[in-house]
Amino acid sequence: MTQLRLYCDEDCMDQDLVQALRIRGIDVTTALEQDMIEQSDESHLEFAIAQGRVLYSFNVGDFYQLHTRYLSADKSHAGIILSRQQHYTVGEQMRRLLRLSATLSAQDMQNRLEFLSNW
């Protein structure tokens, strides 16, 4: 089972969360680290696809629409995880992302959209 690799867009790239995930063995990078600040949502998704990373964002509406558009156009993505902003503490986000990562492989996440609230 290939472990998920995460890409946090600029909405959700909290350094405490990123560090906590890295300490626990999750391969994660951020929009800031990849010089992707102020890029379009589609650019973030395309970057994640090119890197084989699951995109994590608080931008629920826009990425839900992008997911639907990609599937309708027979375009693939590596997966999207969405959460409402300020809904979870850093610790709760970390626990839910770890639970999701322990359950779903990179292959499982192909073209899949998950809501953090389900984990």
TIMI-2910 file (N, C-alpha, C, CB; in pm, 1 decimal, decimal comma, always signed):
<rs>
+----------+----------+----------+----------+----------+----------+----------+----------+----------+----------+----------+----------+------+
!      n_x !      n_y !      n_z !     ca_x !     ca_y !     ca_z !      c_x !      c_y !      c_z !     cb_x !     cb_y !     cb_z ! resn !
+----------+----------+----------+----------+----------+----------+----------+----------+----------+----------+----------+----------+------+
!    +85,8 !   -118,8 !     +0,0 !     +0,0 !     +0,0 !     +0,0 !    +89,5 !   +123,9 !     +0,0 !    -97,1 !     +0,5 !   +123,8 !  Met !
!    +77,0 !   +203,6 !   -103,3 !   +154,9 !   +326,7 !   -112,2 !    +89,0 !   +435,1 !    -27,4 !   +168,3 !   +373,2 !   -259,6 !  Thr !
!   +168,7 !   +493,5 !    +59,9 !   +115,9 !   +594,5 !   +151,1 !    +84,7 !   +724,9 !    +77,8 !   +215,1 !   +620,5 !   +264,3 !  Gln !
!    -17,7 !   +792,3 !   +125,7 !    -54,5 !   +921,9 !    +70,8 !    +59,4 !  +1021,5 !    +87,0 !   -181,1 !   +974,6 !   +138,1 !  Leu !
!    +75,2 !  +1104,5 !    -13,4 !   +165,0 !  +1219,4 !     -6,3 !    +74,3 !  +1341,4 !    -17,0 !   +277,2 !  +1216,9 !   -121,0 !  Arg !
!    +88,3 !  +1435,4 !    +75,3 !     -3,5 !  +1549,3 !    +82,3 !    +57,0 !  +1677,3 !    +27,5 !    -46,7 !  +1571,7 !   +224,4 !  Leu !
!    -30,0 !  +1759,2 !    -27,9 !     +3,4 !  +1895,9 !    -67,8 !    -99,7 !  +1986,7 !     -4,0 !     +6,3 !  +1912,9 !   -224,9 !  Tyr !
!    -56,0 !  +2076,8 !    +82,8 !   -145,3 !  +2171,3 !   +149,8 !   -146,6 !  +2302,2 !    +72,3 !   -101,5 !  +2195,1 !   +297,1 !  Cys !
!   -263,4 !  +2342,3 !    +25,7 !   -270,3 !  +2469,9 !    -45,2 !   -254,4 !  +2583,2 !    +55,5 !   -404,6 !  +2483,5 !   -123,6 !  Asp !
!   -256,1 !  +2705,6 !     +7,4 !   -223,5 !  +2817,1 !    +97,1 !   -328,2 !  +2842,2 !   +204,3 !   -204,8 !  +2942,0 !    +17,3 !  Glu !
!   -448,6 !  +2787,4 !   +187,9 !   -552,4 !  +2804,5 !   +289,8 !   -523,1 !  +2725,1 !   +416,6 !   -687,2 !  +2763,0 !   +233,8 !  Asp !
!   -455,3 !  +2611,2 !   +401,6 !   -446,4 !  +2519,3 !   +516,1 !   -304,2 !  +2479,2 !   +552,3 !   -525,5 !  +2395,8 !   +487,6 !  Cys !
!   -206,3 !  +2558,9 !   +513,7 !    -66,5 !  +2516,9 !   +532,9 !    -10,3 !  +2560,1 !   +667,8 !    +20,2 !  +2573,3 !   +422,0 !  Met !
!    -82,5 !  +2535,8 !   +773,0 !    -38,5 !  +2568,4 !   +908,4 !    +91,4 !  +2493,8 !   +940,1 !   -148,5 !  +2532,8 !  +1011,9 !  Asp !
!   +194,7 !  +2567,2 !   +976,5 !   +325,4 !  +2505,0 !  +1000,9 !   +322,0 !  +2403,8 !  +1114,5 !   +428,2 !  +2611,4 !  +1031,8 !  Gln !
!   +240,6 !  +2427,7 !  +1216,4 !   +229,3 !  +2331,5 !  +1326,4 !   +171,2 !  +2199,8 !  +1275,8 !   +141,6 !  +2388,7 !  +1440,2 !  Asp !
!    +70,6 !  +2207,7 !  +1188,3 !    +11,0 !  +2087,2 !  +1131,6 !   +112,4 !  +2014,1 !  +1043,5 !   -115,3 !  +2122,4 !  +1050,4 !  Leu !
!   +179,8 !  +2088,0 !   +956,6 !   +278,5 !  +2028,3 !   +866,5 !   +388,2 !  +1958,5 !   +946,2 !   +339,7 !  +2135,7 !   +774,3 !  Val !
!   +439,0 !  +2025,4 !  +1048,5 !   +545,2 !  +1966,4 !  +1131,4 !   +494,9 !  +1841,5 !  +1204,0 !   +597,4 !  +2069,6 !  +1233,7 !  Gln !
!   +374,4 !  +1847,9 !  +1259,0 !   +318,1 !  +1732,9 !  +1331,3 !   +301,3 !  +1613,2 !  +1237,7 !   +182,0 !  +1770,0 !  +1394,8 !  Ala !
!   +257,1 !  +1637,7 !  +1115,5 !   +241,3 !  +1527,8 !  +1019,0 !   +376,6 !  +1470,0 !   +979,6 !   +166,5 !  +1576,3 !   +893,6 !  Leu !
!   +473,8 !  +1556,7 !   +957,3 !   +607,6 !  +1509,9 !   +919,6 !   +670,6 !  +1425,8 !  +1029,6 !   +698,1 !  +1628,4 !   +887,0 !  Arg !
!   +654,1 !  +1467,6 !  +1154,2 !   +708,2 !  +1392,3 !  +1267,3 !   +649,5 !  +1251,3 !  +1269,0 !   +678,5 !  +1465,0 !  +1400,9 !  Ile !
!   +526,5 !  +1239,9 !  +1222,7 !   +457,7 !  +1109,7 !  +1221,6 !   +473,7 !  +1035,4 !  +1088,9 !   +309,7 !  +1129,3 !  +1250,9 !  Arg !
!   +567,6 !  +1080,3 !  +1007,3 !   +604,1 !  +1006,2 !   +887,7 !   +525,2 !  +1036,4 !   +761,6 !   +592,1 !   +865,8 !   +915,6 !  Gly !
!   +443,9 !  +1141,8 !   +763,8 !   +366,1 !  +1177,3 !   +644,7 !   +450,6 !  +1267,8 !   +555,2 !   +232,0 !  +1247,6 !   +683,8 !  Ile !
!   +454,8 !  +1234,9 !   +427,1 !   +522,5 !  +1316,7 !   +326,8 !   +428,0 !  +1430,1 !   +289,6 !   +563,4 !  +1231,9 !   +200,1 !  Asp !
!   +461,5 !  +1551,4 !   +331,6 !   +373,5 !  +1666,3 !   +309,0 !   +455,5 !  +1786,2 !   +263,8 !   +293,5 !  +1700,8 !   +437,0 !  Val !
!   +399,5 !  +1861,2 !   +170,9 !   +460,2 !  +1986,0 !   +128,4 !   +350,3 !  +2092,0 !   +121,6 !   +532,7 !  +1970,0 !     -9,6 !  Thr !
!   +391,2 !  +2217,4 !   +113,0 !   +294,0 !  +2326,7 !   +117,0 !   +309,5 !  +2418,6 !     -4,0 !   +309,6 !  +2407,2 !   +246,7 !  Thr !
!   +207,6 !  +2497,2 !    -26,4 !   +210,3 !  +2597,1 !   -133,6 !   +327,5 !  +2692,6 !   -114,1 !    +77,4 !  +2675,7 !   -138,4 !  Ala !
!   +355,1 !  +2730,5 !    +10,1 !   +466,1 !  +2822,0 !    +38,0 !   +599,7 !  +2758,7 !     +0,1 !   +466,8 !  +2862,0 !   +186,4 !  Leu !
!   +619,7 !  +2634,2 !    +40,6 !   +745,4 !  +2565,0 !    +10,6 !   +765,8 !  +2543,9 !   -139,5 !   +748,9 !  +2430,7 !    +81,9 !  Glu !
!   +656,7 !  +2537,1 !   -212,2 !   +664,4 !  +2510,0 !   -356,4 !   +646,9 !  +2636,6 !   -440,9 !   +558,5 !  +2407,8 !   -395,6 !  Gln !
!   +651,9 !  +2753,1 !   -375,4 !   +639,1 !  +2881,2 !   -445,6 !   +508,9 !  +2888,2 !   -526,4 !   +759,6 !  +2903,1 !   -538,3 !  Asp !
!   +398,4 !  +2845,3 !   -462,4 !   +268,2 !  +2841,8 !   -529,0 !   +167,5 !  +2939,3 !   -466,3 !   +212,2 !  +2700,4 !   -524,8 !  Met !
!   +216,1 !  +3035,6 !   -390,7 !   +126,6 !  +3133,3 !   -327,5 !    +58,9 !  +3217,8 !   -435,2 !   +204,8 !  +3224,3 !   -227,8 !  Ile !
!    -69,3 !  +3246,6 !   -411,9 !   -151,8 !  +3329,8 !   -499,6 !   -170,6 !  +3270,0 !   -639,0 !    -90,4 !  +3466,8 !   -511,9 !  Glu !
!   -166,8 !  +3137,8 !   -647,5 !   -197,6 !  +3069,2 !   -772,9 !   -346,6 !  +3031,9 !   -772,9 !   -107,3 !  +2941,6 !   -791,3 !  Gln !
!   -399,9 !  +3005,1 !   -888,6 !   -541,1 !  +2965,9 !   -899,6 !   -562,0 !  +2827,5 !   -837,1 !   -586,7 !  +2965,8 !  -1048,8 !  Ser !
!   -686,8 !  +2798,6 !   -803,4 !   -719,4 !  +2667,5 !   -748,0 !   -679,6 !  +2557,2 !   -846,1 !   -870,0 !  +2658,5 !   -714,9 !  Asp !
!   -706,7 !  +2578,7 !   -972,9 !   -671,4 !  +2477,7 !  -1072,7 !   -520,2 !  +2457,8 !  -1079,9 !   -725,9 !  +2517,4 !  -1210,4 !  Glu !
!   -444,0 !  +2566,1 !  -1063,7 !   -297,4 !  +2553,2 !  -1062,2 !   -251,6 !  +2469,2 !   -943,8 !   -230,8 !  +2692,0 !  -1057,1 !  Ser !
!   -314,3 !  +2489,4 !   -827,9 !   -281,6 !  +2407,4 !   -710,4 !   -311,6 !  +2260,5 !   -738,7 !   -360,8 !  +2455,3 !   -586,0 !  His !
!   -427,4 !  +2233,8 !   -797,7 !   -464,0 !  +2094,9 !   -826,1 !   -369,4 !  +2034,6 !   -929,8 !   -609,9 !  +2086,5 !   -875,6 !  Leu !
!   -337,0 !  +2109,8 !  -1033,0 !   -244,9 !  +2060,8 !  -1136,1 !   -106,6 !  +2032,1 !  -1077,0 !   -233,2 !  +2163,4 !  -1250,9 !  Glu !
!    -61,6 !  +2117,9 !   -984,8 !    +66,9 !  +2093,6 !   -918,7 !    +61,2 !  +1962,8 !   -840,3 !   +103,7 !  +2211,3 !   -824,7 !  Phe !
!    -46,7 !  +1945,9 !   -763,2 !    -62,0 !  +1823,7 !   -683,2 !    -63,8 !  +1700,3 !   -774,1 !   -192,0 !  +1830,0 !   -598,3 !  Ala !
!   -132,9 !  +1708,9 !   -886,0 !   -140,0 !  +1597,3 !   -980,7 !     -0,4 !  +1564,7 !  -1032,4 !   -235,2 !  +1630,7 !  -1098,8 !  Ile !
!    +72,8 !  +1668,1 !  -1074,9 !   +207,5 !  +1648,0 !  -1130,8 !   +301,1 !  +1583,4 !  -1029,3 !   +266,4 !  +1781,6 !  -1177,7 !  Ala !
!   +279,4 !  +1611,7 !   -901,2 !   +363,1 !  +1558,2 !   -794,7 !   +309,4 !  +1426,7 !   -737,5 !   +375,9 !  +1660,3 !   -684,1 !  Gln !
!   +193,3 !  +1384,3 !   -784,1 !   +131,4 !  +1263,3 !   -729,7 !    +88,5 !  +1280,4 !   -585,2 !   +226,8 !  +1146,7 !   -740,5 !  Gly !
!    +43,1 !  +1400,8 !   -551,9 !     +4,6 !  +1433,1 !   -414,5 !   -146,1 !  +1456,2 !   -402,2 !    +80,2 !  +1556,9 !   -366,3 !  Arg !
!   -199,3 !  +1419,1 !   -287,5 !   -337,9 !  +1447,0 !   -253,9 !   -344,3 !  +1590,6 !   -203,1 !   -393,2 !  +1345,5 !   -147,4 !  Val !
!   -434,5 !  +1668,1 !   -260,0 !   -447,9 !  +1808,2 !   -221,3 !   -535,0 !  +1818,3 !    -96,4 !   -508,1 !  +1892,2 !   -337,3 !  Leu !
!   -490,3 !  +1897,1 !     +1,3 !   -568,0 !  +1923,8 !   +122,6 !   -598,4 !  +2072,2 !   +125,4 !   -491,2 !  +1878,9 !   +252,4 !  Tyr !
!   -726,1 !  +2106,5 !   +143,3 !   -766,2 !  +2247,0 !   +139,3 !   -889,2 !  +2272,0 !   +225,0 !   -793,2 !  +2290,5 !     -4,1 !  Ser !
!   -903,9 !  +2399,0 !   +265,2 !  -1025,5 !  +2446,2 !   +331,6 !  -1122,9 !  +2505,1 !   +228,8 !   -990,8 !  +2551,6 !   +439,8 !  Phe !
!  -1081,2 !  +2515,3 !   +104,4 !  -1161,0 !  +2577,7 !     -1,4 !  -1260,1 !  +2474,3 !    -57,2 !  -1068,8 !  +2633,9 !   -115,4 !  Asn !
!  -1361,3 !  +2444,7 !    +22,1 !  -1453,1 !  +2334,8 !     -7,4 !  -1527,7 !  +2355,6 !   -139,1 !  -1552,8 !  +2318,7 !   +106,1 !  Val !
!  -1590,6 !  +2470,0 !   -156,0 !  -1675,0 !  +2493,2 !   -273,1 !  -1599,3 !  +2483,0 !   -404,4 !  -1739,0 !  +2628,1 !   -263,5 !  Gly !
!  -1487,9 !  +2553,7 !   -413,4 !  -1413,1 !  +2557,8 !   -539,8 !  -1352,9 !  +2422,5 !   -575,4 !  -1302,7 !  +2662,2 !   -532,1 !  Asp !
!  -1294,5 !  +2353,9 !   -476,6 !  -1232,1 !  +2225,1 !   -508,8 !  -1335,5 !  +2114,4 !   -531,0 !  -1136,6 !  +2184,3 !   -397,2 !  Phe !
!  -1451,5 !  +2126,1 !   -468,7 !  -1558,5 !  +2030,7 !   -497,9 !  -1600,0 !  +2045,3 !   -644,5 !  -1680,9 !  +2053,0 !   -403,0 !  Tyr !
!  -1613,9 !  +2169,9 !   -690,5 !  -1649,1 !  +2195,7 !   -830,4 !  -1540,1 !  +2146,5 !   -925,4 !  -1673,8 !  +2345,2 !   -852,3 !  Gln !
!  -1413,0 !  +2172,4 !   -890,3 !  -1302,8 !  +2125,7 !   -973,9 !  -1303,2 !  +1972,9 !   -984,1 !  -1168,3 !  +2175,0 !   -917,8 !  Leu !
!  -1324,5 !  +1906,6 !   -871,6 !  -1331,8 !  +1759,6 !   -869,5 !  -1438,9 !  +1711,0 !   -967,5 !  -1362,6 !  +1707,8 !   -725,7 !  His !
!  -1556,8 !  +1769,2 !   -959,4 !  -1667,9 !  +1731,5 !  -1046,3 !  -1633,9 !  +1757,9 !  -1192,4 !  -1794,7 !  +1807,6 !  -1007,1 !  Thr !
!  -1574,0 !  +1873,2 !  -1218,4 !  -1535,9 !  +1907,8 !  -1355,8 !  -1432,1 !  +1810,1 !  -1411,7 !  -1480,8 !  +2050,9 !  -1361,0 !  Arg !
!  -1333,6 !  +1774,5 !  -1330,2 !  -1230,6 !  +1680,1 !  -1375,0 !  -1291,2 !  +1544,8 !  -1408,5 !  -1122,4 !  +1663,7 !  -1267,7 !  Tyr !
!  -1377,5 !  +1494,6 !  -1322,7 !  -1437,6 !  +1363,9 !  -1348,7 !  -1525,7 !  +1367,3 !  -1473,5 !  -1519,6 !  +1318,1 !  -1227,8 !  Leu !
!  -1600,7 !  +1476,3 !  -1490,9 !  -1686,9 !  +1490,5 !  -1608,6 !  -1605,5 !  +1494,2 !  -1737,4 !  -1771,6 !  +1617,1 !  -1597,2 !  Ser !
!  -1484,2 !  +1549,3 !  -1729,9 !  -1397,4 !  +1561,9 !  -1847,4 !  -1302,0 !  +1442,8 !  -1861,5 !  -1317,1 !  +1691,8 !  -1839,3 !  Ala !
!  -1323,2 !  +1338,5 !  -1780,3 !  -1234,6 !  +1221,1 !  -1780,8 !  -1089,6 !  +1256,6 !  -1750,4 !  -1242,1 !  +1151,4 !  -1915,1 !  Asp !
!  -1071,5 !  +1360,3 !  -1667,5 !   -937,4 !  +1396,4 !  -1622,1 !   -916,0 !  +1336,8 !  -1483,3 !   -917,6 !  +1551,9 !  -1620,4 !  Lys !
!   -795,2 !  +1294,7 !  -1456,0 !   -764,0 !  +1230,9 !  -1327,8 !   -694,8 !  +1327,3 !  -1233,0 !   -676,4 !  +1108,1 !  -1349,5 !  Ser !
!   -712,1 !  +1302,7 !  -1105,1 !   -632,8 !  +1371,3 !  -1002,6 !   -594,8 !  +1269,4 !   -895,8 !   -711,9 !  +1492,0 !   -939,8 !  His !
!   -500,4 !  +1306,6 !   -811,7 !   -446,4 !  +1213,6 !   -711,6 !   -530,1 !  +1209,3 !   -584,6 !   -304,2 !  +1251,8 !   -676,7 !  Ala !
!   -636,6 !  +1288,3 !   -578,2 !   -723,7 !  +1291,5 !   -461,6 !   -731,3 !  +1429,5 !   -401,5 !   -676,4 !  +1193,4 !   -357,9 !  Gly !
!   -842,9 !  +1455,0 !   -335,1 !   -866,1 !  +1584,1 !   -269,4 !   -926,8 !  +1556,2 !   -132,6 !   -960,2 !  +1677,2 !   -355,6 !  Ile !
!   -873,7 !  +1622,2 !    -31,0 !   -930,9 !  +1617,2 !   +104,1 !   -973,1 !  +1759,5 !   +138,8 !   -827,5 !  +1559,1 !   +210,7 !  Ile !
!  -1098,8 !  +1774,3 !   +180,0 !  -1152,1 !  +1906,7 !   +211,1 !  -1200,7 !  +1913,6 !   +354,8 !  -1265,8 !  +1942,4 !   +115,7 !  Leu !
!  -1183,2 !  +2031,7 !   +412,5 !  -1229,2 !  +2056,5 !   +548,7 !  -1275,1 !  +2200,9 !   +559,5 !  -1117,4 !  +2026,2 !   +652,4 !  Ser !
!  -1367,3 !  +2224,9 !   +649,0 !  -1409,8 !  +2363,0 !   +673,3 !  -1305,1 !  +2434,3 !   +758,4 !  -1549,1 !  +2367,1 !   +743,1 !  Arg !
!  -1274,8 !  +2558,2 !   +720,9 !  -1174,1 !  +2636,0 !   +792,6 !  -1219,1 !  +2663,9 !   +935,3 !  -1145,7 !  +2767,7 !   +719,4 !  Gln !
!  -1124,7 !  +2659,5 !  +1026,4 !  -1145,9 !  +2688,0 !  +1168,8 !  -1248,7 !  +2594,3 !  +1231,3 !  -1190,5 !  +2832,4 !  +1187,3 !  Gln !
!  -1267,6 !  +2478,0 !  +1170,4 !  -1362,6 !  +2381,1 !  +1224,8 !  -1291,8 !  +2284,7 !  +1319,8 !  -1431,8 !  +2303,2 !  +1111,1 !  His !
!  -1163,4 !  +2259,6 !  +1294,0 !  -1086,4 !  +2165,7 !  +1375,2 !   -957,9 !  +2230,5 !  +1423,5 !  -1055,1 !  +2038,2 !  +1295,9 !  Tyr !
!   -915,0 !  +2189,7 !  +1540,9 !   -783,9 !  +2231,6 !  +1590,3 !   -676,2 !  +2164,0 !  +1505,9 !   -766,6 !  +2196,6 !  +1741,9 !  Thr !
!   -553,5 !  +2211,7 !  +1518,4 !   -441,4 !  +2148,7 !  +1449,4 !   -432,1 !  +2001,1 !  +1488,9 !   -308,9 !  +2222,4 !  +1481,9 !  Val !
!   -445,7 !  +1972,4 !  +1617,7 !   -438,5 !  +1834,3 !  +1665,6 !   -547,1 !  +1746,7 !  +1606,2 !   -447,9 !  +1831,0 !  +1816,0 !  Gly !
!   -668,2 !  +1799,5 !  +1595,5 !   -779,1 !  +1722,1 !  +1539,1 !   -758,8 !  +1700,3 !  +1389,1 !   -913,7 !  +1793,5 !  +1564,9 !  Glu !
!   -711,4 !  +1801,7 !  +1318,6 !   -680,4 !  +1784,9 !  +1175,1 !   -575,7 !  +1674,3 !  +1159,0 !   -628,5 !  +1919,8 !  +1112,1 !  Gln !
!   -470,4 !  +1680,8 !  +1241,3 !   -363,3 !  +1582,4 !  +1233,1 !   -418,0 !  +1441,8 !  +1255,9 !   -253,0 !  +1614,1 !  +1335,4 !  Met !
!   -497,4 !  +1422,5 !  +1360,8 !   -551,6 !  +1290,1 !  +1391,8 !   -638,9 !  +1237,8 !  +1277,9 !   -632,5 !  +1294,9 !  +1521,8 !  Arg !
!   -721,5 !  +1324,0 !  +1223,0 !   -810,4 !  +1282,2 !  +1114,0 !   -730,8 !  +1251,3 !   +987,0 !   -915,3 !  +1391,6 !  +1085,4 !  Arg !
!   -630,6 !  +1332,7 !   +956,2 !   -547,7 !  +1306,7 !   +837,9 !   -467,6 !  +1177,9 !   +855,1 !   -452,6 !  +1425,0 !   +811,4 !  Leu !
!   -418,8 !  +1151,8 !   +975,6 !   -345,4 !  +1027,4 !  +1001,8 !   -437,9 !   +906,3 !   +988,4 !   -282,0 !  +1030,7 !  +1142,7 !  Leu !
!   -560,4 !   +919,7 !  +1038,5 !   -658,1 !   +810,2 !  +1027,8 !   -688,8 !   +781,7 !   +880,5 !   -789,1 !   +845,4 !  +1104,8 !  Arg !
!   -710,7 !   +887,3 !   +804,6 !   -739,1 !   +872,0 !   +662,0 !   -619,6 !   +807,5 !   +591,5 !   -772,5 !  +1009,0 !   +597,8 !  Leu !
!   -500,0 !   +854,9 !   +622,6 !   -377,8 !   +804,5 !   +559,4 !   -352,1 !   +657,6 !   +594,7 !   -257,9 !   +889,8 !   +601,5 !  Ser !
!   -389,4 !   +617,3 !   +714,5 !   -370,4 !   +478,3 !   +756,9 !   -473,2 !   +385,5 !   +691,2 !   -380,1 !   +467,6 !   +910,0 !  Ala !
!   -584,0 !   +441,7 !   +645,9 !   -693,2 !   +362,7 !   +590,1 !   -690,5 !   +356,1 !   +437,6 !   -824,7 !   +419,2 !   +635,4 !  Thr !
!   -660,2 !   +470,3 !   +374,4 !   -665,3 !   +478,8 !   +228,2 !   -525,6 !   +495,2 !   +170,3 !   -754,9 !   +595,5 !   +183,9 !  Leu !
!   -496,3 !   +417,8 !    +69,4 !   -366,4 !   +427,9 !     +2,0 !   -371,8 !   +538,0 !   -104,0 !   -326,6 !   +291,8 !    -62,7 !  Ser !
!   -256,9 !   +567,7 !   -160,2 !   -251,2 !   +663,7 !   -270,0 !   -340,2 !   +616,4 !   -385,7 !   -104,9 !   +683,1 !   -318,0 !  Ala !
!   -340,9 !   +485,8 !   -410,5 !   -424,8 !   +430,8 !   -516,8 !   -573,4 !   +447,8 !   -484,5 !   -392,3 !   +282,5 !   -538,6 !  Gln !
!   -609,1 !   +426,1 !   -357,3 !   -748,6 !   +443,4 !   -315,8 !   -796,7 !   +586,3 !   -338,9 !   -764,9 !   +406,5 !   -168,5 !  Asp !
!   -707,1 !   +682,5 !   -324,9 !   -744,3 !   +823,9 !   -333,2 !   -753,9 !   +875,4 !   -476,8 !   -644,4 !   +907,0 !   -257,1 !  Met !
!   -711,0 !   +797,2 !   -573,9 !   -718,9 !   +841,4 !   -713,5 !   -861,2 !   +885,0 !   -748,6 !   -672,9 !   +728,8 !   -808,5 !  Gln !
!   -874,7 !  +1010,1 !   -794,0 !  -1003,6 !  +1066,9 !   -837,2 !  -1109,0 !  +1068,6 !   -727,7 !  -1056,4 !   +989,5 !   -954,5 !  Asn !
!  -1065,6 !  +1064,5 !   -604,0 !  -1156,5 !  +1057,7 !   -490,2 !  -1154,1 !  +1190,7 !   -414,5 !  -1118,3 !   +940,2 !   -396,2 !  Arg !
!  -1270,3 !  +1228,3 !   -364,6 !  -1282,0 !  +1346,5 !   -279,6 !  -1328,8 !  +1299,4 !   -142,5 !  -1381,2 !  +1452,8 !   -340,9 !  Leu !
!  -1255,2 !  +1337,2 !    -40,2 !  -1290,6 !  +1300,6 !    +96,7 !  -1309,3 !  +1426,4 !   +179,6 !  -1182,5 !  +1209,5 !   +159,7 !  Glu !
!  -1405,5 !  +1422,6 !   +269,7 !  -1423,9 !  +1531,9 !   +365,2 !  -1361,6 !  +1490,3 !   +497,8 !  -1575,7 !  +1567,7 !   +382,9 !  Phe !
!  -1279,7 !  +1576,3 !   +553,5 !  -1210,4 !  +1545,5 !   +678,4 !  -1311,5 !  +1510,5 !   +788,4 !  -1122,0 !  +1665,0 !   +722,3 !  Leu !
!  -1429,7 !  +1567,3 !   +781,5 !  -1532,9 !  +1541,5 !   +883,1 !  -1572,3 !  +1393,7 !   +889,5 !  -1656,7 !  +1626,1 !   +854,4 !  Ser !
!  -1548,1 !  +1318,7 !   +782,7 !  -1581,6 !  +1174,9 !   +782,6 !  -1477,4 !  +1090,4 !   +853,9 !  -1597,2 !  +1125,0 !   +640,2 !  Asn !
!  -1367,4 !  +1148,6 !   +894,3 !  -1257,4 !  +1074,2 !   +954,1 !  -1239,7 !  +1112,4 !  +1099,2 !  -1128,2 !  +1098,2 !   +877,3 !  Trp !
+----------+----------+----------+----------+----------+----------+----------+----------+----------+----------+----------+----------+------+
</rs>
